[in-house]
């Protein structure tokens, strides 16, 4: 079994893990409904997508 010869320093560990993080989702305010919506999603309350009626909401 492979064992490292020297102990990995905190700095080396943290440099390796810099890309492991969460990103903030892109949320915008819809002018027509006044709701916050995520990009590339259909608004479930109104059925609108990019200003066009896509779903028939009852």
C-alpha distance matrix in Angstrom:
0.0 3.8 6.4 10.0 12.3 15.2 16.2 17.3 21.1 23.3 25.0 22.1 20.9 24.5 25.1 22.3 23.8 27.5 27.9 27.0 30.5 33.4 36.5 40.0 41.8 45.0 47.8 51.4 54.8 56.9 60.5 62.3 60.6 59.5 56.1 52.7 50.9 47.6 47.9 48.1 49.0 52.2 54.1 54.4 57.6 59.6 57.9 58.0 55.6 56.4 60.0 60.6 61.2 58.4 58.5 61.6 61.2 63.5
3.8 0.0 3.8 6.7 9.2 12.1 13.3 14.2 18.0 20.4 21.9 18.8 18.0 21.7 21.9 19.3 21.3 24.8 25.5 24.9 28.5 31.6 34.6 38.2 40.2 43.2 46.1 49.7 53.1 55.4 58.9 60.8 59.3 58.0 54.8 51.3 49.6 46.3 46.4 46.8 47.8 51.2 53.1 53.7 56.8 58.7 57.0 56.9 54.4 55.0 58.6 59.4 60.2 57.5 57.9 61.0 60.6 63.2
6.4 3.8 0.0 3.8 6.4 8.8 9.8 11.4 15.1 17.7 19.5 16.7 16.0 19.8 20.4 18.3 20.2 23.7 24.9 24.3 27.7 31.0 34.1 37.6 39.9 42.9 45.8 49.3 52.7 55.2 58.6 60.7 59.2 57.7 54.4 50.9 49.5 46.3 46.6 47.3 48.3 51.7 53.4 54.0 57.0 58.9 57.5 57.4 54.9 55.5 59.0 60.0 60.8 58.4 58.6 61.8 61.2 63.7
10.0 6.7 3.8 0.0 3.8 5.5 6.9 8.2 11.9 14.8 16.2 13.5 13.4 17.2 17.6 15.9 18.2 21.4 23.0 22.8 26.2 29.7 32.6 36.1 38.6 41.5 44.5 47.9 51.3 53.9 57.2 59.5 58.1 56.5 53.4 49.7 48.5 45.2 45.5 46.4 47.6 51.1 52.7 53.6 56.5 58.3 57.0 56.6 54.1 54.4 58.0 59.2 60.2 57.9 58.4 61.6 61.0 63.6
12.3 9.2 6.4 3.8 0.0 3.8 6.9 9.3 12.3 15.8 17.1 14.7 15.4 19.1 19.3 18.2 20.8 23.7 25.6 25.7 29.0 32.6 35.4 38.9 41.5 44.4 47.3 50.7 54.1 56.8 60.0 62.4 61.1 59.3 56.3 52.7 51.5 48.3 48.6 49.6 50.9 54.4 56.0 57.0 59.8 61.6 60.4 59.9 57.3 57.5 61.0 62.3 63.5 61.2 61.8 65.0 64.4 67.0
15.2 12.1 8.8 5.5 3.8 0.0 3.8 6.4 8.9 12.5 13.9 12.0 13.0 16.5 17.0 16.5 18.9 21.6 24.0 24.1 27.1 30.8 33.6 36.9 39.8 42.6 45.5 48.8 52.1 55.0 58.1 60.6 59.3 57.4 54.5 50.8 49.9 46.8 47.2 48.4 49.7 53.3 54.7 55.8 58.4 60.2 59.2 58.6 56.1 56.2 59.6 61.2 62.4 60.3 60.9 64.1 63.3 66.0
16.2 13.3 9.8 6.9 6.9 3.8 0.0 3.8 6.2 9.4 11.5 10.1 10.3 13.8 15.0 14.6 16.5 19.3 21.8 21.6 24.4 28.0 30.9 34.2 37.1 40.0 42.8 46.1 49.3 52.3 55.4 57.9 56.5 54.5 51.5 47.9 47.1 44.2 44.8 46.2 47.3 50.9 52.0 53.1 55.6 57.6 56.7 56.2 53.8 54.0 57.3 58.9 60.0 58.1 58.5 61.6 60.7 63.3
17.3 14.2 11.4 8.2 9.3 6.4 3.8 0.0 3.8 6.7 8.3 6.5 6.7 10.1 11.2 10.8 12.8 15.5 18.1 18.1 20.9 24.6 27.4 30.7 33.6 36.4 39.3 42.5 45.8 48.7 51.8 54.4 53.1 51.0 48.2 44.5 43.7 40.7 41.2 42.7 43.9 47.5 48.7 49.8 52.4 54.2 53.3 52.7 50.3 50.4 53.7 55.4 56.6 54.7 55.2 58.4 57.5 60.2
21.1 18.0 15.1 11.9 12.3 8.9 6.2 3.8 0.0 3.8 5.4 5.3 6.3 8.7 10.1 11.0 12.7 14.6 17.8 18.0 20.3 24.0 26.6 29.7 32.9 35.6 38.3 41.4 44.6 47.7 50.6 53.4 52.1 49.9 47.1 43.5 42.9 40.1 40.7 42.5 43.8 47.3 48.3 49.6 52.0 53.8 53.1 52.4 50.0 49.9 53.2 55.0 56.4 54.7 55.3 58.4 57.4 60.1
23.3 20.4 17.7 14.8 15.8 12.5 9.4 6.7 3.8 0.0 3.8 5.6 5.1 6.1 8.6 10.0 10.7 12.3 15.7 15.6 17.5 21.0 23.6 26.5 29.8 32.6 35.1 38.3 41.3 44.5 47.4 50.2 48.8 46.5 43.8 40.2 39.8 37.1 37.9 39.9 41.0 44.6 45.4 46.7 48.8 50.7 50.3 49.5 47.3 47.2 50.3 52.3 53.6 52.1 52.6 55.7 54.5 57.1
25.0 21.9 19.5 16.2 17.1 13.9 11.5 8.3 5.4 3.8 0.0 3.8 5.4 5.1 6.1 8.6 9.9 10.6 14.2 15.0 16.8 20.4 22.6 25.5 28.9 31.3 34.0 37.0 40.1 43.3 46.1 49.0 47.9 45.6 43.1 39.4 38.9 36.2 36.7 38.7 40.1 43.8 44.7 46.2 48.4 50.1 49.5 48.5 46.1 45.8 48.9 51.0 52.5 51.1 51.9 55.1 54.1 56.9
22.1 18.8 16.7 13.5 14.7 12.0 10.1 6.5 5.3 5.6 3.8 0.0 3.8 5.5 5.1 6.3 8.8 10.3 13.3 14.3 16.8 20.6 22.8 26.0 29.1 31.6 34.6 37.6 40.9 43.9 46.9 49.6 48.6 46.5 43.8 40.1 39.3 36.3 36.6 38.2 39.8 43.5 44.7 46.2 48.6 50.2 49.4 48.4 45.9 45.6 48.9 50.8 52.3 50.6 51.5 54.8 54.0 56.8
20.9 18.0 16.0 13.4 15.4 13.0 10.3 6.7 6.3 5.1 5.4 3.8 0.0 3.8 5.5 5.3 6.4 9.0 11.8 11.8 14.4 18.1 20.8 24.1 27.1 29.8 32.7 35.9 39.2 42.1 45.2 47.8 46.6 44.5 41.7 38.0 37.2 34.2 34.7 36.4 37.6 41.2 42.4 43.7 46.1 47.9 47.1 46.3 43.9 43.9 47.2 49.0 50.3 48.5 49.1 52.3 51.4 54.2
24.5 21.7 19.8 17.2 19.1 16.5 13.8 10.1 8.7 6.1 5.1 5.5 3.8 0.0 3.8 5.3 5.1 6.2 9.6 10.0 11.9 15.6 17.9 21.0 24.2 26.9 29.6 32.8 36.0 39.0 42.0 44.7 43.6 41.4 38.7 35.0 34.4 31.5 32.1 34.0 35.3 38.9 39.9 41.3 43.6 45.3 44.7 43.8 41.5 41.3 44.5 46.5 47.8 46.3 47.0 50.2 49.2 52.0
25.1 21.9 20.4 17.6 19.3 17.0 15.0 11.2 10.1 8.6 6.1 5.1 5.5 3.8 0.0 3.8 5.5 5.5 8.6 10.3 12.5 16.3 18.1 21.3 24.4 26.7 29.7 32.7 36.1 39.0 41.9 44.7 43.8 41.7 39.2 35.4 34.6 31.6 31.7 33.4 35.1 38.8 40.0 41.8 44.2 45.6 44.8 43.6 41.0 40.6 43.9 45.9 47.5 45.9 46.9 50.2 49.5 52.5
22.3 19.3 18.3 15.9 18.2 16.5 14.6 10.8 11.0 10.0 8.6 6.3 5.3 5.3 3.8 0.0 3.8 5.8 7.6 8.8 11.9 15.6 17.8 21.3 24.0 26.5 29.7 32.8 36.3 39.0 42.1 44.7 43.7 41.9 39.1 35.3 34.2 31.0 31.0 32.4 34.0 37.7 39.2 40.7 43.3 44.8 43.7 42.8 40.1 40.0 43.4 45.1 46.5 44.7 45.6 48.9 48.3 51.3
23.8 21.3 20.2 18.2 20.8 18.9 16.5 12.8 12.7 10.7 9.9 8.8 6.4 5.1 5.5 3.8 0.0 3.8 5.6 5.5 8.4 12.2 14.7 18.2 20.9 23.7 26.6 29.9 33.3 36.1 39.3 41.8 40.6 38.7 35.8 32.1 31.1 28.0 28.4 29.9 31.3 34.9 36.1 37.5 40.1 41.7 40.8 40.0 37.5 37.6 40.9 42.6 43.9 42.1 42.8 46.0 45.3 48.1
27.5 24.8 23.7 21.4 23.7 21.6 19.3 15.5 14.6 12.3 10.6 10.3 9.0 6.2 5.5 5.8 3.8 0.0 3.8 5.6 7.2 10.9 12.6 16.0 18.9 21.3 24.4 27.4 30.8 33.7 36.7 39.4 38.5 36.4 33.8 30.1 29.1 26.1 26.3 28.2 29.7 33.4 34.6 36.3 38.7 40.1 39.3 38.2 35.7 35.4 38.7 40.6 42.1 40.6 41.6 44.8 44.1 47.1
27.9 25.5 24.9 23.0 25.6 24.0 21.8 18.1 17.8 15.7 14.2 13.3 11.8 9.6 8.6 7.6 5.6 3.8 0.0 3.8 5.9 9.1 10.5 14.2 16.6 19.0 22.2 25.4 28.9 31.5 34.7 37.2 36.3 34.6 31.8 28.1 26.8 23.5 23.5 25.0 26.7 30.4 31.8 33.6 36.1 37.4 36.4 35.3 32.6 32.4 35.8 37.6 39.1 37.4 38.4 41.8 41.2 44.3
27.0 24.9 24.3 22.8 25.7 24.1 21.6 18.1 18.0 15.6 15.0 14.3 11.8 10.0 10.3 8.8 5.5 5.6 3.8 0.0 3.8 7.1 9.8 13.4 15.8 18.7 21.7 25.1 28.5 31.1 34.4 36.7 35.4 33.7 30.8 27.1 25.8 22.7 23.2 24.7 25.8 29.4 30.7 32.1 34.6 36.3 35.3 34.6 32.2 32.4 35.7 37.3 38.5 36.7 37.3 40.6 39.8 42.6
30.5 28.5 27.7 26.2 29.0 27.1 24.4 20.9 20.3 17.5 16.8 16.8 14.4 11.9 12.5 11.9 8.4 7.2 5.9 3.8 0.0 3.8 6.6 10.0 12.7 15.8 18.4 21.9 25.2 27.9 31.2 33.6 32.2 30.4 27.4 23.7 22.8 19.9 20.7 22.6 23.6 27.1 28.0 29.5 31.8 33.5 32.9 32.1 29.9 30.1 33.2 35.0 36.2 34.6 35.2 38.3 37.3 40.2
33.4 31.6 31.0 29.7 32.6 30.8 28.0 24.6 24.0 21.0 20.4 20.6 18.1 15.6 16.3 15.6 12.2 10.9 9.1 7.1 3.8 0.0 3.8 6.7 9.2 12.5 15.0 18.5 21.8 24.4 27.8 30.0 28.6 26.8 23.7 20.1 19.1 16.3 17.4 19.4 20.2 23.6 24.4 25.8 28.1 29.8 29.2 28.6 26.5 26.9 29.9 31.7 32.7 31.2 31.7 34.8 33.7 36.5
36.5 34.6 34.1 32.6 35.4 33.6 30.9 27.4 26.6 23.6 22.6 22.8 20.8 17.9 18.1 17.8 14.7 12.6 10.5 9.8 6.6 3.8 0.0 3.8 6.3 9.1 12.0 15.3 18.7 21.4 24.7 27.1 25.9 24.1 21.3 17.6 16.5 13.6 14.4 16.7 17.8 21.4 22.1 24.0 26.2 27.6 27.0 26.0 23.8 23.8 26.8 28.8 30.1 28.9 29.7 32.8 31.9 34.9
40.0 38.2 37.6 36.1 38.9 36.9 34.2 30.7 29.7 26.5 25.5 26.0 24.1 21.0 21.3 21.3 18.2 16.0 14.2 13.4 10.0 6.7 3.8 0.0 3.8 6.5 8.6 12.0 15.2 18.1 21.3 23.8 22.6 20.5 17.8 14.1 13.5 11.0 12.3 15.3 16.1 19.4 19.6 21.6 23.4 24.8 24.7 23.5 21.6 21.6 24.3 26.6 27.8 27.0 27.7 30.6 29.5 32.4
41.8 40.2 39.9 38.6 41.5 39.8 37.1 33.6 32.9 29.8 28.9 29.1 27.1 24.2 24.4 24.0 20.9 18.9 16.6 15.8 12.7 9.2 6.3 3.8 0.0 3.8 6.0 9.6 13.0 15.3 18.8 20.9 19.7 18.1 15.3 11.6 10.2 7.4 8.7 11.6 12.2 15.6 16.0 18.1 20.1 21.3 21.0 19.9 17.9 18.1 20.9 23.0 24.1 23.2 23.9 26.9 25.9 28.9
45.0 43.2 42.9 41.5 44.4 42.6 40.0 36.4 35.6 32.6 31.3 31.6 29.8 26.9 26.7 26.5 23.7 21.3 19.0 18.7 15.8 12.5 9.1 6.5 3.8 0.0 3.8 6.6 10.3 12.6 15.8 18.2 17.5 16.0 13.7 10.0 8.6 6.0 6.4 9.9 11.1 14.3 14.7 17.5 19.2 19.8 19.5 17.8 15.7 15.3 18.0 20.4 22.0 21.5 22.6 25.7 24.9 28.1
47.8 46.1 45.8 44.5 47.3 45.5 42.8 39.3 38.3 35.1 34.0 34.6 32.7 29.6 29.7 29.7 26.6 24.4 22.2 21.7 18.4 15.0 12.0 8.6 6.0 3.8 0.0 3.8 7.0 9.5 12.8 15.2 14.1 12.4 10.0 6.3 5.5 4.6 6.6 10.3 10.5 12.9 12.4 15.1 16.3 17.0 17.4 15.8 14.4 14.3 16.4 19.0 20.2 20.1 21.0 23.7 22.5 25.5
51.4 49.7 49.3 47.9 50.7 48.8 46.1 42.5 41.4 38.3 37.0 37.6 35.9 32.8 32.7 32.8 29.9 27.4 25.4 25.1 21.9 18.5 15.3 12.0 9.6 6.6 3.8 0.0 3.8 6.4 9.3 12.1 11.7 9.9 8.4 5.5 5.6 6.4 7.3 10.9 11.2 12.9 12.0 15.2 15.7 15.8 16.5 14.4 13.2 12.4 14.0 17.0 18.6 19.2 20.4 22.9 21.8 24.9
54.8 53.1 52.7 51.3 54.1 52.1 49.3 45.8 44.6 41.3 40.1 40.9 39.2 36.0 36.1 36.3 33.3 30.8 28.9 28.5 25.2 21.8 18.7 15.2 13.0 10.3 7.0 3.8 0.0 3.8 6.2 9.0 8.6 6.3 5.8 4.5 6.3 8.8 10.1 13.2 12.8 13.5 11.6 14.6 14.2 14.1 15.6 13.6 13.4 12.7 13.2 16.4 17.8 19.0 19.9 21.9 20.5 23.3
56.9 55.4 55.2 53.9 56.8 55.0 52.3 48.7 47.7 44.5 43.3 43.9 42.1 39.0 39.0 39.0 36.1 33.7 31.5 31.1 27.9 24.4 21.4 18.1 15.3 12.6 9.5 6.4 3.8 0.0 3.8 5.7 5.8 5.2 5.5 6.1 6.6 9.6 10.3 12.5 11.8 11.5 9.4 12.7 12.0 11.1 12.7 10.4 10.6 10.0 9.8 13.0 14.3 15.8 16.9 18.7 17.6 20.5
60.5 58.9 58.6 57.2 60.0 58.1 55.4 51.8 50.6 47.4 46.1 46.9 45.2 42.0 41.9 42.1 39.3 36.7 34.7 34.4 31.2 27.8 24.7 21.3 18.8 15.8 12.8 9.3 6.2 3.8 0.0 3.8 5.9 5.3 7.8 9.3 10.4 13.4 13.7 15.7 15.2 14.6 12.4 15.4 14.0 12.5 14.5 12.0 12.7 11.5 10.2 13.6 15.1 17.4 18.6 20.0 18.9 21.6
62.3 60.8 60.7 59.5 62.4 60.6 57.9 54.4 53.4 50.2 49.0 49.6 47.8 44.7 44.7 44.7 41.8 39.4 37.2 36.7 33.6 30.0 27.1 23.8 20.9 18.2 15.2 12.1 9.0 5.7 3.8 0.0 3.8 5.8 8.3 10.8 11.5 14.6 15.1 16.3 15.3 13.7 11.1 13.6 11.7 9.7 12.1 9.9 11.6 11.2 8.9 11.7 12.5 15.2 16.1 17.0 15.9 18.3
60.6 59.3 59.2 58.1 61.1 59.3 56.5 53.1 52.1 48.8 47.9 48.6 46.6 43.6 43.8 43.7 40.6 38.5 36.3 35.4 32.2 28.6 25.9 22.6 19.7 17.5 14.1 11.7 8.6 5.8 5.9 3.8 0.0 3.8 5.4 8.7 9.8 13.4 14.7 16.1 14.2 12.5 9.2 11.1 8.8 7.8 10.8 9.7 11.9 12.6 10.9 13.1 13.0 15.1 15.2 15.9 14.0 16.3
59.5 58.0 57.7 56.5 59.3 57.4 54.5 51.0 49.9 46.5 45.6 46.5 44.5 41.4 41.7 41.9 38.7 36.4 34.6 33.7 30.4 26.8 24.1 20.5 18.1 16.0 12.4 9.9 6.3 5.2 5.3 5.8 3.8 0.0 3.8 6.8 9.2 12.9 14.6 16.8 15.3 14.4 11.2 13.3 11.3 11.1 14.0 12.8 14.3 14.5 13.4 16.1 16.4 18.3 18.4 19.4 17.4 19.5
56.1 54.8 54.4 53.4 56.3 54.5 51.5 48.2 47.1 43.8 43.1 43.8 41.7 38.7 39.2 39.1 35.8 33.8 31.8 30.8 27.4 23.7 21.3 17.8 15.3 13.7 10.0 8.4 5.8 5.5 7.8 8.3 5.4 3.8 0.0 3.8 6.2 9.9 12.4 14.6 12.6 12.1 8.9 10.8 9.5 10.3 12.7 12.0 13.2 14.0 13.8 16.1 16.2 17.3 17.1 18.4 16.3 18.6
52.7 51.3 50.9 49.7 52.7 50.8 47.9 44.5 43.5 40.2 39.4 40.1 38.0 35.0 35.4 35.3 32.1 30.1 28.1 27.1 23.7 20.1 17.6 14.1 11.6 10.0 6.3 5.5 4.5 6.1 9.3 10.8 8.7 6.8 3.8 0.0 3.8 7.0 9.8 12.6 11.2 11.8 9.5 11.8 11.6 12.6 14.1 13.2 13.3 13.9 14.7 17.2 17.7 18.2 18.4 20.3 18.4 21.0
50.9 49.6 49.5 48.5 51.5 49.9 47.1 43.7 42.9 39.8 38.9 39.3 37.2 34.4 34.6 34.2 31.1 29.1 26.8 25.8 22.8 19.1 16.5 13.5 10.2 8.6 5.5 5.6 6.3 6.6 10.4 11.5 9.8 9.2 6.2 3.8 0.0 3.8 6.5 8.9 7.4 8.5 7.0 9.8 10.8 11.5 12.1 10.9 10.4 11.3 12.8 14.9 15.5 15.5 15.9 18.4 17.0 20.0
47.6 46.3 46.3 45.2 48.3 46.8 44.2 40.7 40.1 37.1 36.2 36.3 34.2 31.5 31.6 31.0 28.0 26.1 23.5 22.7 19.9 16.3 13.6 11.0 7.4 6.0 4.6 6.4 8.8 9.6 13.4 14.6 13.4 12.9 9.9 7.0 3.8 0.0 3.8 6.6 6.0 8.6 8.8 11.5 13.4 14.1 13.7 12.5 10.9 11.7 14.1 16.0 16.9 16.2 16.9 19.9 19.0 22.2
47.9 46.4 46.6 45.5 48.6 47.2 44.8 41.2 40.7 37.9 36.7 36.6 34.7 32.1 31.7 31.0 28.4 26.3 23.5 23.2 20.7 17.4 14.4 12.3 8.7 6.4 6.6 7.3 10.1 10.3 13.7 15.1 14.7 14.6 12.4 9.8 6.5 3.8 0.0 3.8 5.5 8.6 9.9 13.1 15.3 15.1 14.1 12.1 9.6 9.5 12.6 14.4 16.0 15.3 16.8 20.1 19.9 23.4
48.1 46.8 47.3 46.4 49.6 48.4 46.2 42.7 42.5 39.9 38.7 38.2 36.4 34.0 33.4 32.4 29.9 28.2 25.0 24.7 22.6 19.4 16.7 15.3 11.6 9.9 10.3 10.9 13.2 12.5 15.7 16.3 16.1 16.8 14.6 12.6 8.9 6.6 3.8 0.0 3.8 6.9 9.6 12.5 15.2 14.7 12.7 10.9 7.8 8.4 11.8 12.8 14.2 12.7 14.5 18.1 18.5 22.1
49.0 47.8 48.3 47.6 50.9 49.7 47.3 43.9 43.8 41.0 40.1 39.8 37.6 35.3 35.1 34.0 31.3 29.7 26.7 25.8 23.6 20.2 17.8 16.1 12.2 11.1 10.5 11.2 12.8 11.8 15.2 15.3 14.2 15.3 12.6 11.2 7.4 6.0 5.5 3.8 0.0 3.8 6.4 8.8 11.8 11.9 9.9 9.1 7.0 9.1 11.8 12.3 12.7 11.1 12.0 15.4 15.3 18.8
52.2 51.2 51.7 51.1 54.4 53.3 50.9 47.5 47.3 44.6 43.8 43.5 41.2 38.9 38.8 37.7 34.9 33.4 30.4 29.4 27.1 23.6 21.4 19.4 15.6 14.3 12.9 12.9 13.5 11.5 14.6 13.7 12.5 14.4 12.1 11.8 8.5 8.6 8.6 6.9 3.8 0.0 3.8 6.0 8.9 8.5 6.2 5.9 5.1 8.4 10.2 10.0 9.5 7.9 8.4 11.7 11.6 15.2
54.1 53.1 53.4 52.7 56.0 54.7 52.0 48.7 48.3 45.4 44.7 44.7 42.4 39.9 40.0 39.2 36.1 34.6 31.8 30.7 28.0 24.4 22.1 19.6 16.0 14.7 12.4 12.0 11.6 9.4 12.4 11.1 9.2 11.2 8.9 9.5 7.0 8.8 9.9 9.6 6.4 3.8 0.0 3.8 5.6 5.7 5.2 5.5 6.7 9.7 10.3 10.7 9.8 9.4 9.0 11.4 10.2 13.6
54.4 53.7 54.0 53.6 57.0 55.8 53.1 49.8 49.6 46.7 46.2 46.2 43.7 41.3 41.8 40.7 37.5 36.3 33.6 32.1 29.5 25.8 24.0 21.6 18.1 17.5 15.1 15.2 14.6 12.7 15.4 13.6 11.1 13.3 10.8 11.8 9.8 11.5 13.1 12.5 8.8 6.0 3.8 0.0 3.8 5.7 5.2 7.7 9.6 13.0 13.3 13.0 11.0 10.1 8.2 9.8 7.9 10.8
57.6 56.8 57.0 56.5 59.8 58.4 55.6 52.4 52.0 48.8 48.4 48.6 46.1 43.6 44.2 43.3 40.1 38.7 36.1 34.6 31.8 28.1 26.2 23.4 20.1 19.2 16.3 15.7 14.2 12.0 14.0 11.7 8.8 11.3 9.5 11.6 10.8 13.4 15.3 15.2 11.8 8.9 5.6 3.8 0.0 3.8 6.0 8.3 11.2 14.2 13.5 13.5 11.4 11.6 9.6 10.0 7.2 9.5
59.6 58.7 58.9 58.3 61.6 60.2 57.6 54.2 53.8 50.7 50.1 50.2 47.9 45.3 45.6 44.8 41.7 40.1 37.4 36.3 33.5 29.8 27.6 24.8 21.3 19.8 17.0 15.8 14.1 11.1 12.5 9.7 7.8 11.1 10.3 12.6 11.5 14.1 15.1 14.7 11.9 8.5 5.7 5.7 3.8 0.0 3.8 5.5 9.0 11.7 10.4 10.1 8.0 9.1 7.9 8.3 6.5 9.5
57.9 57.0 57.5 57.0 60.4 59.2 56.7 53.3 53.1 50.3 49.5 49.4 47.1 44.7 44.8 43.7 40.8 39.3 36.4 35.3 32.9 29.2 27.0 24.7 21.0 19.5 17.4 16.5 15.6 12.7 14.5 12.1 10.8 14.0 12.7 14.1 12.1 13.7 14.1 12.7 9.9 6.2 5.2 5.2 6.0 3.8 0.0 3.8 6.8 10.3 9.7 8.4 5.9 5.6 4.5 6.4 6.1 9.8
58.0 56.9 57.4 56.6 59.9 58.6 56.2 52.7 52.4 49.5 48.5 48.4 46.3 43.8 43.6 42.8 40.0 38.2 35.3 34.6 32.1 28.6 26.0 23.5 19.9 17.8 15.8 14.4 13.6 10.4 12.0 9.9 9.7 12.8 12.0 13.2 10.9 12.5 12.1 10.9 9.1 5.9 5.5 7.7 8.3 5.5 3.8 0.0 3.8 6.6 6.0 5.4 4.6 5.6 6.9 9.2 9.6 13.2
55.6 54.4 54.9 54.1 57.3 56.1 53.8 50.3 50.0 47.3 46.1 45.9 43.9 41.5 41.0 40.1 37.5 35.7 32.6 32.2 29.9 26.5 23.8 21.6 17.9 15.7 14.4 13.2 13.4 10.6 12.7 11.6 11.9 14.3 13.2 13.3 10.4 10.9 9.6 7.8 7.0 5.1 6.7 9.6 11.2 9.0 6.8 3.8 0.0 3.8 5.4 5.4 6.5 6.3 8.8 12.0 12.8 16.6
56.4 55.0 55.5 54.4 57.5 56.2 54.0 50.4 49.9 47.2 45.8 45.6 43.9 41.3 40.6 40.0 37.6 35.4 32.4 32.4 30.1 26.9 23.8 21.6 18.1 15.3 14.3 12.4 12.7 10.0 11.5 11.2 12.6 14.5 14.0 13.9 11.3 11.7 9.5 8.4 9.1 8.4 9.7 13.0 14.2 11.7 10.3 6.6 3.8 0.0 3.8 5.6 8.5 9.3 12.3 15.2 16.2 19.8
60.0 58.6 59.0 58.0 61.0 59.6 57.3 53.7 53.2 50.3 48.9 48.9 47.2 44.5 43.9 43.4 40.9 38.7 35.8 35.7 33.2 29.9 26.8 24.3 20.9 18.0 16.4 14.0 13.2 9.8 10.2 8.9 10.9 13.4 13.8 14.7 12.8 14.1 12.6 11.8 11.8 10.2 10.3 13.3 13.5 10.4 9.7 6.0 5.4 3.8 0.0 3.8 6.9 9.2 11.9 14.1 15.0 18.4
60.6 59.4 60.0 59.2 62.3 61.2 58.9 55.4 55.0 52.3 51.0 50.8 49.0 46.5 45.9 45.1 42.6 40.6 37.6 37.3 35.0 31.7 28.8 26.6 23.0 20.4 19.0 17.0 16.4 13.0 13.6 11.7 13.1 16.1 16.1 17.2 14.9 16.0 14.4 12.8 12.3 10.0 10.7 13.0 13.5 10.1 8.4 5.4 5.4 5.6 3.8 0.0 3.8 6.1 9.3 11.4 13.1 16.5
61.2 60.2 60.8 60.2 63.5 62.4 60.0 56.6 56.4 53.6 52.5 52.3 50.3 47.8 47.5 46.5 43.9 42.1 39.1 38.5 36.2 32.7 30.1 27.8 24.1 22.0 20.2 18.6 17.8 14.3 15.1 12.5 13.0 16.4 16.2 17.7 15.5 16.9 16.0 14.2 12.7 9.5 9.8 11.0 11.4 8.0 5.9 4.6 6.5 8.5 6.9 3.8 0.0 3.8 6.0 7.6 9.6 12.9
58.4 57.5 58.4 57.9 61.2 60.3 58.1 54.7 54.7 52.1 51.1 50.6 48.5 46.3 45.9 44.7 42.1 40.6 37.4 36.7 34.6 31.2 28.9 27.0 23.2 21.5 20.1 19.2 19.0 15.8 17.4 15.2 15.1 18.3 17.3 18.2 15.5 16.2 15.3 12.7 11.1 7.9 9.4 10.1 11.6 9.1 5.6 5.6 6.3 9.3 9.2 6.1 3.8 0.0 3.8 6.9 9.3 12.9
58.5 57.9 58.6 58.4 61.8 60.9 58.5 55.2 55.3 52.6 51.9 51.5 49.1 47.0 46.9 45.6 42.8 41.6 38.4 37.3 35.2 31.7 29.7 27.7 23.9 22.6 21.0 20.4 19.9 16.9 18.6 16.1 15.2 18.4 17.1 18.4 15.9 16.9 16.8 14.5 12.0 8.4 9.0 8.2 9.6 7.9 4.5 6.9 8.8 12.3 11.9 9.3 6.0 3.8 0.0 3.8 6.0 9.4
61.6 61.0 61.8 61.6 65.0 64.1 61.6 58.4 58.4 55.7 55.1 54.8 52.3 50.2 50.2 48.9 46.0 44.8 41.8 40.6 38.3 34.8 32.8 30.6 26.9 25.7 23.7 22.9 21.9 18.7 20.0 17.0 15.9 19.4 18.4 20.3 18.4 19.9 20.1 18.1 15.4 11.7 11.4 9.8 10.0 8.3 6.4 9.2 12.0 15.2 14.1 11.4 7.6 6.9 3.8 0.0 3.8 6.4
61.2 60.6 61.2 61.0 64.4 63.3 60.7 57.5 57.4 54.5 54.1 54.0 51.4 49.2 49.5 48.3 45.3 44.1 41.2 39.8 37.3 33.7 31.9 29.5 25.9 24.9 22.5 21.8 20.5 17.6 18.9 15.9 14.0 17.4 16.3 18.4 17.0 19.0 19.9 18.5 15.3 11.6 10.2 7.9 7.2 6.5 6.1 9.6 12.8 16.2 15.0 13.1 9.6 9.3 6.0 3.8 0.0 3.8
63.5 63.2 63.7 63.6 67.0 66.0 63.3 60.2 60.1 57.1 56.9 56.8 54.2 52.0 52.5 51.3 48.1 47.1 44.3 42.6 40.2 36.5 34.9 32.4 28.9 28.1 25.5 24.9 23.3 20.5 21.6 18.3 16.3 19.5 18.6 21.0 20.0 22.2 23.4 22.1 18.8 15.2 13.6 10.8 9.5 9.5 9.8 13.2 16.6 19.8 18.4 16.5 12.9 12.9 9.4 6.4 3.8 0.0
